[in-house]
C-alpha cells in the first residue's frame, strides 16, 4: 500500500487564535507613560512650592515653636537655628551673649529650667529676626 494514497482523516484545519499581545504591549506602554507623566507633574509642582519657600522662614518658624518646658532641647534648637539666622551685626551680638547662657543647658543629663533672662534674650533674638525677614 502506497502511503501517499491513504486518505488522511481526523485532521482538522488550524483554528485562528486571537493574538492580543500587541494590544497589551501598547496598553502597558501607554499606562506606563501616563504614570510617569503624572509622577513628573506631581514632583514638578512639589518642587515649585518648596523652591519658593525661603529656608530662613522655616528656621524662624522652628524658633517660634520652641518648647521652653524642655530647656535642653530649647537650647540646642536656639543654638542651631540662631547661628544660621544671625546675619546682621545686632543679631550676631545677641547670639554672642546668648550662647554662653545656653551652654549650661547643654551637654548634661539633668538641667535646670530656663531662667527669665535667657528667655528674654531668646525672645529678643526671635523678634529681631522676624523684623529682619
LUMTOR-188922 format. One line per 8 residues: their letters; for each residue z, x, y of N, C-alpha, C, O, CB. Coordinates in steps of 0.001 Angstrom, whole numbers. Each point is the difference from the previous one (the first is absolute). Glycine has a CB too. Example, Ala and Ser with C-alpha at 12.3 -4.5 7.8 and 13.67 -1.06 7.14 Angstrom:
AS	7800:13190:-5690:0:-890:1190:0:900:1200:665:1036:-19:581:-2928:-1154 | -1966:1542:2223:60:820:1190:730:-770:1090:169:509:1108:-2314:675:-1736 $
***
This chain:
XXXXXXXX	0:805:-1157:0:-805:1157:0:862:1239:742:972:141:420:-2757:-1393 | -1991:1390:2088:-174:709:1241:1086:-468:988:105:-1192:288:-2622:1432:-704 | 3316:698:927:1072:-423:908:-534:-562:1309:691:-775:661:767:2501:-1679 | -2626:-1368:1391:-539:-504:1257:-451:-1442:-135:-141:-694:1007:-567:3002:-407 | 484:-2762:-1782:-476:-1355:-208:1141:-998:-119:-236:-1207:46:-1765:2146:-1159 | 3211:-471:965:1144:-900:-128:283:-692:1326:8:650:1045:952:809:-2847 | -738:-2714:1776:347:-685:1237:1463:307:389:891:-3:-849:-2572:-1836:306 | 1893:2086:1763:1351:278:490:609:-1326:406:-575:-769:770:-40:3117:26 $
XXXXXXXX	1786:-2589:-1333:671:-1258:287:1370:275:604:514:1114:-94:-1755:-2246:-1785 | 1819:134:2487:1335:24:589:158:1012:1141:1128:321:374:-283:-1034:-2582 | -1885:1194:2735:103:853:1180:-413:-848:1185:-1119:-502:104:642:2648:-1414 | 1434:-2271:2181:-247:-859:1154:-376:864:1194:306:1192:25:1313:-2930:-896 | -2266:1160:1838:-377:784:1177:1258:386:801:1032:-664:-91:-3285:-526:185 | 2149:2262:681:1117:457:814:341:-1026:1073:-877:-596:624:213:2973:-1057 | 1968:-2562:625:454:-930:1030:198:736:1311:469:1139:15:635:-2575:-1751 | -1453:799:2816:226:662:1289:1505:33:323:671:-1029:-82:-2961:265:894 $
XXXXXXXX	2808:1922:-454:1411:161:357:63:162:1515:-633:894:562:1230:180:-2820 | 167:-1940:2912:68:126:1464:733:1283:383:1110:252:-469:-1134:-2768:714 | -586:3303:586:579:1266:446:486:-173:1432:-794:-29:941:-728:1373:-2477 | 2827:-1458:1684:591:-201:1329:621:1269:549:665:-37:1035:-240:-2324:-1636 | -627:3476:-69:663:1231:420:-454:441:1398:802:541:761:-623:131:-3172 | -1424:-892:2750:-475:372:1321:699:-836:1067:410:529:1033:-2633:137:-2007 | 2362:-1969:730:666:-880:958:1476:360:124:566:-41:1092:-2198:-1788:-1635 | 2248:2180:-580:1410:392:28:179:1301:790:953:134:767:-587:-1269:-2995 $
XXXXXXXX	-1263:2070:2044:77:1259:734:-147:-237:1498:767:542:796:-1698:669:-2785 | -42:-2012:2369:-214:-300:1413:1228:-723:565:432:295:1114:-2941:-434:-1486 | 3068:-799:-386:1195:-723:449:1186:928:186:734:-128:980:-1562:-1892:-2157 | 1029:2948:257:1102:954:139:-196:931:1196:956:313:709:-617:-423:-3180 | -1563:547:2689:-269:871:1145:252:-752:1304:607:549:920:-2312:732:-2269 | 1249:-2526:1440:212:-800:1213:1490:-252:212:495:120:1121:-2751:-1213:-1422 | 2973:745:-766:1445:-233:119:715:1278:422:901:-45:838:-1037:-1751:-2594 | -247:2916:1193:598:1282:386:-251:333:1459:895:470:702:-1186:311:-3035 $
XXXXXXXX	-928:-1028:2786:-320:245:1402:805:-907:919:471:439:1050:-2766:268:-1724 | 2456:-1968:289:796:-924:816:1450:453:84:605:-65:1070:-2126:-1808:-1727 | 2081:2327:-446:1383:485:-1:119:1247:878:963:144:753:-609:-1082:-3079 | -1330:1831:2228:43:1212:811:-138:-325:1487:693:598:824:-1659:694:-2743 | 93:-2217:2272:-171:-389:1403:1272:-664:515:440:290:1112:-2923:-579:-1464 | 3080:-598:-444:1237:-662:418:1124:1024:174:761:-75:964:-1473:-2027:-2167 | 819:3043:289:1009:1047:124:-240:877:1214:945:377:693:-679:-401:-3155 | -1514:347:2722:-333:800:1178:349:-717:1293:531:609:929:-2354:460:-2229 $
XXXXXXXX	1524:-2366:1362:338:-779:1193:1509:-45:190:491:154:1118:-2568:-1540:-1410 | 2816:1175:-801:1463:-42:76:553:1333:514:837:17:903:-786:-1681:-2801 | -510:2765:1333:480:1310:424:-404:299:1440:780:587:750:-911:199:-3119 | -1060:-1175:2758:-451:220:1378:880:-744:994:411:565:1014:-2749:-262:-1846 | 2628:-1562:545:844:-784:911:1407:575:61:597:82:1073:-1954:-2129:-1575 | 1879:2438:-635:1345:588:-27:24:1301:798:958:261:727:-523:-1306:-2984 | -1462:1848:2130:-74:1254:744:-99:-276:1494:620:696:803:-1722:421:-2765 | 327:-2131:2337:-148:-330:1415:1335:-422:607:323:383:1124:-2695:-1073:-1548 $
XXXXXXXX	3149:-101:-321:1293:-450:508:949:1182:133:671:137:1022:-1012:-2395:-2078 | 406:3107:48:928:1131:23:-447:1083:972:834:746:514:-246:-1241:-2879 | -1857:590:2620:-507:1018:913:444:-284:1420:266:922:771:-2230:-562:-2261 | 2043:-1623:1831:352:-371:1360:1488:163:283:400:122:1158:-2304:-1705:-1177 | 2721:1585:-1021:1443:119:196:385:1433:296:-359:925:-728:729:-2859:-795 | 342:2091:2570:488:1318:385:1228:327:-851:928:-807:-54:-1817:534:2434 | 924:1420:-3039:1160:312:-834:1288:109:817:1091:-223:-525:-2617:1412:-1045 | 1399:-847:2855:1205:79:828:661:-1357:152:1224:-88:94:-2220:2012:1127 $
XXXXXXXX	194:-2988:-1197:584:-1343:70:740:-335:-1290:1048:-645:33:-2881:-71:1530 | 1299:1146:-2682:688:-223:-1269:1308:783:-47:1010:-516:-478:-3219:132:-656 | 2203:1614:1622:1226:798:16:1044:-640:917:1187:-33:-325:-2532:2117:-134 | 887:-2592:1609:923:-647:927:589:-1270:-616:1189:-274:162:-2489:1214:1774 | 478:-1708:-2635:520:-1187:-699:1055:389:-1016:1002:-696:-164:-3194:-456:484 | 1967:2263:-999:966:475:-994:1322:390:676:1078:-261:-534:-2978:1077:-926 | 1803:-189:2638:1217:352:734:735:-1243:498:1231:-39:12:-2306:2192:669 | 318:-3159:-272:643:-1226:486:699:-767:-1112:904:-793:264:-2627:664:1513 $
XXXXXXXX	1308:363:-3025:607:-708:-1132:1087:822:-703:368:-303:-1135:-2530:-897:836 | 2670:2226:962:1034:839:-626:1239:-839:-279:440:-785:840:-1320:2837:347 | 1436:-1870:-2385:1251:-651:-372:1134:959:356:181:1022:-660:-1289:-2364:-1229 | 1866:1014:2927:1077:875:450:1215:-88:-921:942:777:154:-1756:-1042:2197 | 811:-652:-3290:1084:-98:-978:-44:1121:-1025:1017:313:-618:-1030:-2768:937 | -1151:3063:-507:-156:1139:-913:-283:1232:855:-1161:308:271:284:-1787:-2184 | 1934:2193:2346:-201:1091:963:-831:1155:-543:-736:635:756:2897:-1265:234 | -2060:910:-2271:-760:1117:-567:-1494:-283:67:-777:841:451:2697:-293:-1973 $
XXXXXXXX	-2318:-1732:1074:-1414:-374:29:-498:-111:1440:-1127:393:299:1403:-1613:-2485 | 561:687:3077:-382:-122:1407:-236:1381:610:-934:180:781:2257:-2319:-597 | -487:3112:-535:-159:1352:533:-1298:633:-487:-721:631:774:3211:-389:-684 | -2780:-412:-1369:-1240:574:-531:-1229:-655:631:-947:690:375:2128:-190:-2533 | -1168:-1815:2275:-1139:-709:581:-189:394:1466:-1121:244:447:1505:-2163:-2035 | 726:1978:2329:-94:354:1419:-512:1417:165:-797:265:899:2671:-1833:-374 | -1435:2480:-1370:-470:1385:91:-1484:92:-299:-754:647:726:3019:160:-1386 | -2676:-1465:-419:-1402:93:-422:-952:-570:1039:-917:682:459:1672:-834:-2815 $
XXXXXXXX	-528:-1106:2721:-935:-657:908:224:396:1455:-931:-42:804:822:-1854:-2400 | 1330:2280:1939:269:453:1360:-766:1269:325:-551:137:1093:2803:-1176:-1222 | -2288:1968:-821:-759:1227:217:-1494:-274:139:-692:657:778:2430:590:-2058 | -2223:-2212:527:-1422:-330:81:-352:-678:1322:-1091:197:535:1047:-419:-3020 | 978:-582:3010:-293:-778:1199:309:735:1301:-528:-371:1049:989:-1642:-2387 | 372:3036:1297:406:690:1222:-1157:848:522:-265:1084:-521:2671:-1051:-256 | -3079:-515:1782:-1135:713:582:270:396:1448:-413:1075:435:-1116:-2330:-1961 | 2208:408:2263:261:286:1407:1255:870:126:806:106:-924:-1898:-2295:1606 $
XXXXXXXX	1224:2803:489:1107:934:220:1352:-689:-143:898:534:-651:-2363:793:2176 | 1620:-2484:-936:1294:-716:-42:327:-440:-1434:1159:60:-412:-1515:-862:2792 | -626:374:-3121:235:-389:-1395:433:1205:-834:886:-111:-848:-2590:-1729:1077 | 1082:2977:12:374:1212:-729:1430:422:328:737:449:-878:-3139:268:877 | 2792:-864:1269:1374:337:388:1008:-900:-705:1030:470:-484:-1868:317:2711 | 544:-2056:-2280:907:-931:-681:71:316:-1487:1079:-43:-590:-1607:-1731:2289 | -600:2088:-2305:19:356:-1431:786:1284:-230:697:119:-1007:-2919:-1243:697 | 2123:2091:1228:771:1232:-138:1498:-274:64:783:666:-676:-2676:604:1698 $
XXXXXXXX	2293:-2249:-212:1410:-368:79:424:-861:-1187:1159:26:-415:-1305:96:2904 | -782:-866:-3018:317:-925:-1079:55:687:-1365:809:-381:-846:-1880:-1421:2179 | 237:2792:-1557:-58:646:-1315:1330:616:-435:391:-191:-1151:-2782:645:1595 | 3112:279:424:1300:509:-450:1001:-1113:-315:848:158:-879:-1267:1869:2249 | 325:-3135:-666:889:-1128:-283:-311:-622:-1365:894:-485:-694:-704:44:3162 | -1482:464:-2841:-387:-594:-1280:299:908:-1189:77:-478:-1131:-1848:-767:2338 | 1941:2549:-970:221:950:-1091:1254:-332:-804:27:235:-1208:-1177:1509:2563 | 2190:-2285:-715:1231:-280:-746:-137:-1214:-913:877:-249:-828:411:1246:2705 $
XXXXXXXX	-2375:-1754:-1739:-227:-1152:-863:-957:309:-1140:-269:-857:-841:693:-604:2791 | -936:2681:-1977:-941:387:-1039:634:1048:-904:998:622:364:-2941:-1137:1156 | 1372:705:-2677:355:1054:-956:1417:-136:-567:535:972:-534:-2093:508:1763 | 2160:-2626:-1130:1334:-222:-556:-25:-1251:-866:-835:-888:165:1925:2008:1828 | -144:-1152:-2918:77:-1153:-877:593:-1202:727:-567:-1092:-37:801:2625:-1926 | 882:-1339:2610:670:-1071:751:-70:333:1487:362:1100:416:1201:-1610:-2367 | -2029:-441:2739:-129:226:1442:734:-1106:750:81:-1131:-481:-2314:2290:158 | 2774:-832:1513:662:-1032:808:-1043:-922:632:-1184:336:27:3114:1233:441 $
XXXXXXXX	-1506:-2718:37:-957:-874:692:-489:646:1298:657:881:554:476:-2899:-1551 | -2282:1573:1468:-579:558:1229:912:-291:1186:474:-1123:172:-2801:835:-1102 | 2565:1310:1744:804:-225:1201:-880:-634:1082:-1228:42:-73:2737:1930:-500 | -860:-2552:1564:-717:-771:1018:-906:881:857:-1073:-442:411:2969:-1174:-378 | -1491:2837:238:-824:872:837:-1307:370:-700:-1053:62:635:3134:837:433 | -2011:-657:-2363:-1210:297:-761:-916:-1220:-26:-1216:126:139:2484:1534:-1550 | -678:-2835:1233:-805:-1233:22:-682:-176:1356:-1157:-414:70:2723:-642:-1738 | -842:1374:2746:-594:-138:1338:-1176:954:178:-1033:-370:559:3265:-323:350 $
XXXXXXXX	-2063:1937:-1394:-1110:949:76:-1202:-512:-807:-1146:110:436:2790:1792:-145 | -1368:-2448:-1443:-1090:-520:-837:-706:-1158:701:-1229:-52:41:2475:751:-2117 | -458:-1631:2629:-597:-1139:714:-783:468:1225:-1075:-525:293:2951:-944:-1093 | -1334:2460:1516:-694:522:1169:-1338:617:-387:-1011:-230:663:3217:644:440 | -2209:368:-2175:-1255:610:-447:-1011:-1075:-407:-1181:101:332:2451:1936:-1104 | -810:-3062:56:-913:-1061:-442:-566:-739:1205:-1191:-308:29:2481:58:-2179 | -453:-38:3148:-482:-695:1196:-1005:847:774:-1024:-505:459:3201:-713:-327 | -1877:2515:12:-935:879:707:-1328:103:-724:-1058:-9:627:2986:1291:266 $
XXXXX	-1874:-1185:-2197:-1232:87:-788:-774:-1311:103:-1226:-3:107:2316:1643:-1694 | -359:-2752:1552:-665:-1309:115:-706:-115:1349:-1110:-527:72:2840:-517:-1592 | -1105:1527:2581:-624:-52:1317:-1188:958:92:-983:-288:682:3197:-340:308 | -2119:1767:-1678:-1074:989:58:-1247:-465:-743:-1120:346:374:2843:1440:-207 | -1522:-2573:-1222:-1155:-468:-767:-470:-1293:599:-969:-587:-481:1779:1699:-1620 $
***
